[in-house]
Amino acid sequence: MSFAIIRNTNYKKDNLAGLYKHNERKNTNYSNKNIDKSKFSLNYSLKKCNTTYLNAFKTLQNQYDLKGRVISTTNILCEYVITSDKEFFEKIGEKETYRYFKTAYKFVSSYQNLGEEFIVSAKVHNDEATPHLHIVFIPVVHKLDTKSGKQINKIACSEYWKGKDSYKRLQDNFYSYMTKSGFDLERGQKGNIHIETDKLKKITNYEVQKYEMQSINLEQEKEIIDTEELKKEYKRVIRKFNTLATQYTRIKNLTDTTNERLEDIEIENHNIKLENSRLKQENKNLKNYINKSIEWMSLILNWSMDRVNKMINKFIERKEDVKDERKHKLKSNKR
């Protein structure tokens, strides 16, 4: 059985450039080996963004007079990644796949009373192993201004995702909406993470087996006529149900904790990738700066660049030698 999968990530200003380039396929090279550049033409937009995500955000902010303080740490955009498994899309075909994503787009437009106007971009990717939809939107909440009494539109990510069960409610509503629209799916796992069945069995194997066996025993009917025996059986059933309830809670907590941890790992991995990309760019800029500096030095000294490079290398080597000498002296003194 296939799952109705919807996953959310929040973004600050500094992260939008990378998100835009990835979703809109503006990069020259991609670290994700699943992306097939020859299939770019198969991608399509349900809502096209004709500028960068940051520019689109600023335009909508001014156009709709969006309230809310925006600083460097503010989450100003959210992104849903909506999909299912590869077999599901192969089974329903291209036309129904389009309807699946179009239906998901309508869901996002109306969920939490968002409004389609606050969707920045909706891009379907067919150039990877499994089709999926990226929907980027401003987390706008609609509320009454306590001073004026008028309704205002406010950028408020924390209010949009208010409550510990906000993602659970999202998945419940998404699953309900998609199945009512005619798609044969199961609800996705809590925390947006889908654990393979064999892995989940390994994690909870003992508890699940014990729970299932006791449930089967409990369901076996008994023909009892004696009143006292009925009372005893009734008490036994109540005790057993209490035991099962405790075991169910333990299993649920175990799987929920596992799923939440996997979600945290996925977010951490994403942030590491973004940081790695930023450091690579800084390294590139630094190299360019050094090369320019060497070029200027060669012009000022009227030396060749090769000569300047040799001079710099000698200077670095001397510094390293001095460092080594100091370390050697410190070790000698400790002895």
C-alpha positions in Angstrom: 0.0 0.0 0.0 1.2 3.5 -0.8 1.4 6.5 1.6 0.1 10.0 1.2 3.4 11.9 1.9 3.6 15.5 2.9 6.7 17.1 4.5 7.3 20.6 5.6 10.6 22.7 6.1 10.9 26.3 7.2 13.3 28.8 5.6 15.0 32.0 6.6 16.2 34.7 4.1 19.7 33.3 3.9 18.5 29.9 2.7 16.2 31.1 -0.1 18.8 31.4 -2.8 19.8 27.7 -2.6 16.2 26.6 -2.4 15.2 28.7 -5.4 18.1 27.3 -7.5 17.3 23.8 -6.6 13.5 23.9 -7.1 13.6 26.0 -10.3 16.6 24.0 -11.7 18.9 27.0 -12.0 22.1 25.2 -10.9 24.7 24.0 -13.4 25.7 20.9 -11.4 23.8 19.0 -8.7 25.2 16.9 -5.9 22.0 14.8 -6.0 22.9 12.0 -8.4 19.2 11.1 -8.8 18.6 14.3 -10.8 18.6 13.5 -14.6 19.2 16.8 -16.4 18.0 15.3 -19.7 14.5 15.1 -18.1 14.2 18.7 -17.1 11.6 19.3 -19.9 9.3 16.9 -18.0 9.1 19.2 -15.0 6.3 21.7 -14.9 4.8 24.5 -12.7 1.4 24.5 -11.1 2.3 28.1 -10.1 5.2 29.7 -11.8 7.7 32.0 -10.0 9.3 34.4 -12.5 11.8 35.8 -10.1 13.8 34.7 -7.1 11.9 33.5 -4.0 13.3 36.5 -2.0 12.0 39.0 -4.6 8.7 37.2 -4.8 8.4 37.3 -1.0 9.1 41.1 -0.9 6.6 41.7 -3.7 3.8 39.8 -1.8 4.8 41.4 1.5 4.2 44.9 0.0 1.3 44.0 -2.2 -0.8 42.5 0.7 0.7 44.7 3.5 1.8 41.7 5.4 2.5 42.4 9.1 5.0 40.8 11.3 8.6 41.7 12.2 11.1 40.2 9.7 14.7 39.8 10.8 17.5 37.4 9.9 16.2 34.6 12.2 12.6 34.9 11.0 11.2 31.9 9.0 9.6 33.8 6.1 8.9 30.9 3.8 7.8 27.3 4.2 8.1 24.4 1.7 6.0 21.3 1.3 7.4 18.3 -0.5 4.5 16.2 -1.6 4.8 12.7 -3.0 4.1 9.0 -2.7 6.2 6.0 -3.8 7.4 5.3 -7.3 5.0 2.3 -7.8 2.0 4.4 -6.9 2.7 6.9 -9.7 3.5 4.2 -12.2 0.2 2.5 -11.4 -2.0 5.6 -11.7 -0.3 6.9 -14.8 0.7 10.4 -16.0 -2.8 11.9 -16.2 -3.7 10.9 -12.6 -0.3 11.9 -11.4 -1.0 15.4 -12.6 -4.4 15.3 -10.9 -2.7 14.1 -7.7 -0.4 17.1 -7.6 -3.2 19.5 -8.7 -5.4 18.2 -5.9 -2.5 18.6 -3.4 -2.0 22.2 -4.6 -5.7 22.9 -3.9 -5.3 21.4 -0.4 -2.4 23.6 0.4 -4.2 26.7 -0.9 -7.1 26.2 1.5 -5.3 24.6 4.5 -5.2 26.8 7.5 -7.2 29.3 5.4 -3.8 30.2 3.7 -5.0 31.5 0.3 -3.5 30.7 -3.1 -2.1 34.2 -3.4 0.5 33.4 -0.7 1.9 30.5 -2.6 5.2 31.6 -4.2 5.9 28.6 -6.3 4.6 25.1 -7.0 7.0 23.0 -9.0 6.6 19.3 -10.0 9.8 17.4 -10.5 9.7 14.4 -12.9 13.5 14.4 -13.4 14.2 12.2 -10.3 13.4 8.6 -9.5 10.0 9.5 -7.9 7.7 12.4 -9.0 7.3 15.0 -6.3 5.9 18.5 -5.8 7.6 21.4 -4.1 5.2 24.1 -2.9 6.8 27.2 -1.4 4.6 29.6 0.5 4.5 32.4 3.0 3.1 31.2 6.4 0.4 33.8 6.7 -2.2 33.8 9.4 -5.3 35.9 9.3 -6.3 37.6 12.5 -8.0 40.6 14.0 -5.9 43.6 15.1 -6.7 44.2 18.7 -6.3 48.0 18.3 -8.2 48.7 15.0 -10.5 45.7 15.1 -9.7 45.0 11.4 -8.5 41.8 9.9 -4.8 41.7 9.1 -2.5 39.3 7.3 0.6 38.5 9.3 3.8 36.5 8.6 3.9 34.2 11.5 5.5 30.8 11.0 5.3 29.9 14.7 1.5 30.7 14.8 0.9 28.9 11.5 2.5 25.7 13.0 1.0 26.3 16.5 0.9 23.3 18.8 2.9 20.2 19.2 0.5 18.2 17.0 0.5 20.7 14.2 2.3 18.3 11.8 0.1 15.5 12.8 -3.0 17.6 12.0 -1.5 18.5 8.7 -1.0 14.8 7.8 -4.4 13.8 9.0 -6.1 16.5 6.9 -3.9 15.9 3.9 -4.6 12.1 4.0 -8.4 12.8 4.4 -8.4 15.3 1.5 -6.5 13.1 -0.9 -8.5 9.9 -0.2 -11.8 11.8 -0.5 -10.5 12.9 -3.9 -10.3 9.3 -5.1 -6.7 8.3 -4.4 -6.1 4.9 -2.7 -3.5 5.7 -0.1 -2.6 5.1 3.5 -1.8 7.9 6.0 1.9 8.9 6.2 3.8 8.2 9.4 4.0 10.9 12.0 6.9 13.3 11.6 6.9 13.0 7.8 9.3 10.0 7.9 8.4 6.6 6.5 10.3 3.7 8.0 10.6 0.6 5.9 8.5 -2.3 7.3 11.4 -4.6 8.1 13.2 -1.8 10.0 10.1 -0.9 12.0 9.7 -4.6 12.9 13.3 -4.7 14.1 12.7 -1.7 16.3 9.5 -2.9 17.9 9.5 -6.6 17.2 9.2 -7.9 20.8 6.5 -5.5 21.9 4.4 -5.8 18.7 4.5 -9.6 18.8 3.5 -9.8 22.4 0.7 -7.3 21.8 -0.7 -9.2 18.8 -0.6 -12.6 20.5 -2.4 -11.3 23.6 -5.0 -9.5 21.4 -5.7 -12.8 19.6 -6.1 -14.7 22.9 -8.4 -12.0 24.2 -10.6 -12.2 21.2 -11.3 -15.9 21.6 -14.9 -16.4 22.8 -15.8 -18.5 25.7 -19.2 -20.1 26.5 -19.7 -19.5 30.2 -23.0 -20.0 32.0 -22.0 -19.8 35.7 -22.4 -16.2 37.0 -19.3 -16.3 39.2 -17.3 -17.6 36.3 -18.6 -14.7 34.2 -17.6 -12.2 36.8 -14.1 -13.7 37.0 -13.8 -13.7 33.2 -15.0 -10.0 33.1 -12.3 -9.0 35.5 -9.7 -10.9 33.5 -10.8 -9.2 30.3 -10.6 -5.7 32.0 -7.1 -6.5 33.4 -6.0 -7.8 30.0 -7.3 -4.7 28.2 -5.5 -2.4 30.7 -2.3 -4.4 30.0 -2.8 -4.1 26.2 -3.4 -0.4 26.6 -0.1 0.0 28.4 1.7 -2.0 25.8 0.1 0.0 23.0 1.2 3.2 24.6 4.8 1.9 24.9 4.8 0.8 21.2 3.4 4.1 20.1 5.9 6.1 22.1 8.7 4.0 20.7 7.7 4.5 17.1 6.9 8.2 17.5 10.3 8.8 19.2 12.1 7.0 16.4 10.2 8.9 13.7 10.8 12.2 15.4 14.5 11.5 15.7 14.7 10.6 12.0 13.0 13.9 11.2 15.6 15.7 13.3 18.4 13.9 11.5 16.9 14.8 8.1 16.7 18.5 9.1 20.2 18.4 10.5 21.5 16.8 7.3 19.8 19.4 5.2 21.3 22.3 7.3 24.7 20.7 7.0 24.4 20.6 3.2 23.4 24.3 3.2 26.4 25.2 5.5 28.7 23.1 3.3 27.5 25.0 0.2 28.1 28.3 2.0 31.6 27.4 3.0 32.4 26.2 -0.5 31.4 29.6 -1.8 33.4 31.4 0.8 36.4 29.3 -0.1 36.0 30.2 -3.7 35.7 33.9 -2.9 38.8 33.7 -0.7 40.8 32.0 -3.5 39.7 34.7 -6.0 40.8 37.4 -3.4 44.2 35.7 -2.9 44.8 35.4 -6.7 43.9 39.1 -7.2 46.2 40.1 -4.3 49.1 38.2 -5.9 48.4 39.8 -9.2 48.5 43.3 -7.7 51.7 42.5 -5.8 53.4 41.3 -9.0 52.4 44.6 -10.7 53.6 46.8 -7.7 57.0 44.9 -7.3 57.3 44.4 -11.1 57.8 40.7 -10.5 56.4 37.7 -12.3 53.4 36.1 -10.5 55.5 32.9 -10.2 58.1 34.8 -8.3 55.5 36.3 -5.9 54.1 32.9 -5.3 57.5 31.5 -4.4 58.1 34.4 -2.0 54.8 33.8 -0.3 55.4 30.0 0.0 58.9 30.6 1.5 57.3 33.0 4.1 54.7 30.3 5.0 57.3 27.7 5.3 59.4 29.9 7.7 56.3 30.4 9.8 55.7 26.7 10.0 59.3 26.1 11.0 59.0 28.7 13.8 55.8 26.9 15.0 57.5 23.6 15.0 60.5 25.0 17.0 58.2 26.4 19.6 56.3 23.2 20.0 59.6 21.3 20.3 60.8 23.7 23.0 57.5 23.4 24.9 57.8 19.6 24.9 61.5 19.8 26.1 60.6 22.1 28.9 57.8 19.8 30.1 60.2 16.9 30.3 
